[in-house]
């Protein structure tokens, strides 16, 4: 399978709500197969609804997530995000310093 590098493939994003100070927002995101480098300028918590992703951090550690999994990427996180299949996720973004937020990939517990 071939991945388009550093481009946004067809998809949609919808911001469902945003705080008055623009520091918190959440919404829905879907994209086709892609591979893309990321560097988070904000904290993000994502819940995978459909599809499967691989996230490789800058240390080379690979994390795989699918439906029902939660991904936490703290501000300053860097790596590669790869959609292995078309993906739909719910996301929440917090654009402020939050001490103690750690990366996590795993079951959502439902």
N, C-alpha and C positions, 0 to 999 in steps of 0.2 A: 504494500500500500504506500502511496506517495503522499507526503504531507507538505502543504503550502507553508513556507517559513515566513514568519513576521508579517503575515497578512490576515485580515479578518475574513474568513469564509462567510458564505451566506448564513444568515441567522437573524435573531431578533433579541432585543433587550428592552425591558420595561421596568421603569422605576415606579413602584407601587406607592411609596411614601418617602418623605424626606423631612428631617427636623427643620425647624425655623432657622437654626444657625448653620445648616448644611453639613453638620458633622456626622450625622447618622442617616443612612438610607437603606432601603431594602427593595428587592424586586425579583424579577424572573429573567433568566438568560438562557438562550439556546443557540447552539452553533453546530455546524457540520464538522467532519473530521478536520483537525488542525493540529499543528505543533507550533508553539510560540514561547519565546523567552518572556519571563515576567520579573518585575521588581516592584514589590508592593510599597506604595507610598501611603498605605492605609491598612488597617486591620480588616480582614474579610473572613466571614464564616459562611460556608456554602453547604447546602444539603442537596445531594444528587438525587434527582427525580427519575431520570432515564439516562441510559448510556453508561459508558465506562471511560475513565480517564486515568492517565499515568502522570504523576507529578514527580519530577526529579529535582531535588534541591541542589544547591551549589556544591555540596560535599559529595554528590553523586548517589545519595540514598534515594531509592525508588519507592514510591507509594502508589498503590492502585486503589481506586475507589469506584463504586458502582451504586446502583439504586439503594437508597436507605443509608448511605454513608455520609459522614460529616467531614468536611475539610476546613481546618483553621489555618490561615496563613497570616501570621503577625506582620505588622508594619516592618519593612526592611527585608522581608523574605525575598529570596531570589531563586530562580531555577527555570525549568521548562515544564509547561503544561501541554499535555498531548491528549486530544480527544481520540480515542480508539474507534469510537462510533459517534454518531450524532448524540449530543448531550443536552439535557435540560437540567437546570439547577435553580434553586432559590438562593439568593445571596443577601447578606447583610454586611454593610460597610460602616466602620467607625473611623473617622479621620482625626483622631486625637491620640496622644500618648496614653497607653494603658499598660501599666507595669504588671508583669507577671503573666501576660498572655503568651501561651506556648503553642507551637505547631501541633496539630493533631489530625490524624486520618484514621477513621474507624467507624464502627457501627453507630447508627443514630439511636439505638436502644428502643426502637418501636417494634 
